[in-house]
Amino acid sequence: MNIKKSVIAKSINLYFYNQTGRKPWTKGYEVHKEEVIKTSINNLGFLQKIQNHAELPKSYGEFVDERVVEYPWFIANIDPSAGRLLDAGSALNFDYLLKHPVISNKEITILTLEPESNCYWQDRISYLFGDLREIPIKDNWFDQVVSISTIEHVGMNNSIYSDNPTFVEHKSTDFLQVISELKRITKVGGKVYISVPYGQFTNFGWYQQFNTEMIDAIISTFAPTKLKETYFCYEAGGWKIGDKLYCQKFKGFNIHDTKYFNPKSSKDYDPDFAACSRAIASLELWK
């Protein structure tokens, strides 16, 4: 598809999304989400709000999933200098993210379970496929490591991501092995960025929503020399900056239990049209 056709297709999808109730995960949703993210990560004023834990614009990210806060949070806080960066989980594997000035100047490796349709080897992006519990990289290699909404899937039923039966598991504490591995491969003085769904503990089978005790276990296992915690919550029509105590009450929304993904289900969206998580814990951990 050439650029002109691609632009037209996106415009049609976006029009359809806006005309049919702006429901999460419906036709045009991904186009809308991408536009929201692109705007936010290239808006210096918005990124400064994230850095300073300031109030976000009214209705920001309404009806959109947690990536609309996770990506700006990472972009706002990443060290802009050159160096080695590991994306543990492949959340950054989109051209508009990889080409952002604070990311594109780095030597980037993406580690995930299986190959994906997006592949940017021509931009010198390196890809590894494997288990985050046993990362095949030597100690003290990366300047920065990021893992966006990934470790909640470790040790769980990952059949939607891989046909390998060994990744269908029920090991709810294995995420702590990943924390140890991410610290091991990070240089002394380097930094690790981790975000996870947060609130009331829930085991959804294919991932788990972390509670306060699990966040504290991450911090204790990593034992950072410095720590910064940022919390986001979705309510009253959009995403907001929250805090650890306030956000611990939130429940996640499992789209895979609805009639939109499960033909045997009659479940619809909740009244707030939450797309997935209603709260996110974002951690910056210095080694």
N, C-alpha and C positions, 0 to 999 in steps of 0.2 A: 504494500500500500504506500503510495507516494505521500509527501507531506500535505499537499492540498486535500487529498481524499481523507487523510487522517484527521485533519482539522475539521472537515465537514462532518465526519462520523462522530467526533467528540461533541460538536455543537448539537447534533441531533440527539445524542444520548443525554446531554445535559438538559436540553429542552424537555425531553420525555420525563426525566427525573423531577424537574420542577413542576411539571403539569400533572403528575400522578401522585402527589402527596409527599414527595421527598422521603420515602421510606428507606431505611438502611438496606444495603445489599441488593436493591432493585436496579433495573437498567438505568445507567447514568450515574449511579452512586459513586463508583470509583473515579470517574472523571471529576465530579464535584469535590470529592475528598482530595484528590491530587491538586486541584486549583487552590483549595483552602490551605493546604500544606505549603505549596509553592509561595503563596502570598506571605504566609507567616514567617517562613525561614529566610525570606529576603527583605524583611521589614525590621530594620535595626531597632526602632522604637519598641516593637512587639518583643523582640528578643531580650531587650533590656528589662522589660516587665517580667519576663520569665526569670532572668538572672536575679532580680531584686525581690522576687516573690510578691510582685505588685498585682493589683486587680486587673484581670483580663477584660477585653471589650465585651460588652453585653451580648449574649447569645453566641459567643464564639464557639464554633464547632458543633452547633446544634444538629442533632440527629446523626452525628458522625462518630466513628469509633476513636479509640484512644491514641491512634497514630498522630492525630492533630495536636496533641500536647507532647507526645514522646519525642517526635522529630525536632520540633522547635526547642525543647528542653536540651537535647543533645547538641544541636547546632549552637545554641546560646552559650553553652558551657565548655565546649571542646577547646583544647589548646590549639590556636590557629597555626602554630609553627609546624614545619615539616617534621617527618618522622615516620615510624612504622605504626600502622593502625590495624588491629584485628577486629573484624565484625563477626562476633560469635553468634551465629544464628541467621545471618543473611538478611537482616532487616533493612540494610542500606542498599540492597541490590536493585536500585532504580537509577536511571541516568540523571534525573533532576537532583537527586541527592548526591551521587558520586561526583557530579560536576560542580557542586557548591564550593566556593573558594576555600572554605576552611577544611574541606575534605579532599579536594582534588589535588592538593599539593603534597599529599602523603603517599607512602608506599603501602597499598591496601591489600590485605588478605581477607577473603571471606571464607568462613568455615561453617558448613551446614551438613545435613544428613544426605541429601540427594541433589543431583543437578536440577537446575531450574531453567525456565524458558529465557529469562534475562541472563545474558552473559556478555561481559564487557572486557574480554581478554585483550581486545585491540587498544584499550585504554590502560593496559598494563595492570589490570586487576587480576590478582591471583586467587584461585579457587582450590579449597581443600574440602574433601567430603569425609566425614567421620563423626565420632562421638565426642561431645564436649567433656565427658568424664575422663577421657584419655586423649588429650590433645597432642598430636605428633609434632611438637615444636619444642625447642630447647628452652631452658630457663632464661629469664631476664631478656627476652627478645624484643618485645613490643613496647613502644613508648606509651601507647594508649590502647585500651581494649573497650569495646562497647558491646553490650548484649541487651537488645531491646525486645521485651516481651518474648523471651525464649526459654529461660531456665524453668519456667512453670510447666513446660512440656517434658522436661527431662525425667526419665523413669516412668513416664505415663504411656497411654495408648497412642502411639504415633503412626497408626495405620493410615491416617489421612495424608501423611507426609512421605511415607515410605512403605514399599511392599515387603520389606525385610521383616520377617516375623520376630526377629530378636528385639525389635523396637516396640513390641507390644508388651508393656510392662506395667507393674503396679508397685513402684518403688518410690514412695512419696518423699523420701528424705535425700534422694540422690542429687538433688540440686546443690547440696552443700559440697559434693565432690567437684562440681563445676566451679564453685567459688574458689576452692583451693587451687584448681588448675588455672583459672584466670589470674590469680595472684602469682602463681609460679612463673608464668610466661611473661609477666609484666616487669619491666625494669624497675630497679629501686628508684623511687622518686616519680615513677610513672603513675598513671591514673586509670581506673576502671569505672565505666559507667554502666549501671544496671537499672532496668525498669521492669516492673512486674505488676500484674493485676493485684489489687489490694482491697481489703475490707473484711467481711465475714468469711472465714475459711469455708471453701467449697471445693469438693473434688468433682470435677465435671467429666472425669474419665480421660479425656484427651489433654486436659491441663488442670491445674489447681489454682485457686485464688488464694493468695497469701494473706495471713493475718499478722498482727503485730508481733507475735512470738516468732514467726518465721522470718520476718524482716530483721528482728534482733539477732536471730541465728546467723543470717547472712553477715551481718556486721561483726558479730563475735568471731565467726570463722575466718573472715578476711583480716580482722584486727588492723584496721587502717591507721596510718599515722595522722590522717586528717579525714574528716567525713563531712559531707553536706547532703542533707535529705530534703527532697522536694516532693510534695504531694498534690495531686490534682483530683478533682471530683466532678462528676457529671450530674447536674440537677437543674431544675427550673429553666430548661431550654438551652443549656450550653455547659461548657467546661470552665471550671474556676480553679484558682489556687486554693488549696486547703491546708490541713495540717494532719499529722499522724493520728492524733486523738479523734478529730472530727471525722476523718475518712474511714475509720475502722468499722463504721456501721453499715457501709454500703454492700449491696449484693450485686453479683455479676449477672449478665443476661446471656444465656447460651443460645445463640441463633440456631445451632444445629438441632435444638429441640423443637423448633417451630415448624409450621407447615411449609415454610419457604425452603427448608432444607430437608425435612423429613416428611415424606408423603403419607406416613402413618399417623402424623400428629395433626391436631386441630388448633394447636397453640399459636396465638398471634403475638404481635409486639405488645410490650407494656405501654401504658399511657404516655410515658415520657419518651418513647421511641429510642430508648438506649440501643446502641448498635452492638455493644459487647460489654466491656468492663465499665463500671461506674466510678471507679477510683483507681489511681495508679500511684505506686511508690517508685520514686526515681532517686537512685543513690549514686553519689560520686565518692569513690573510695581511692585514697592515695596510698600507694605502697611505700 
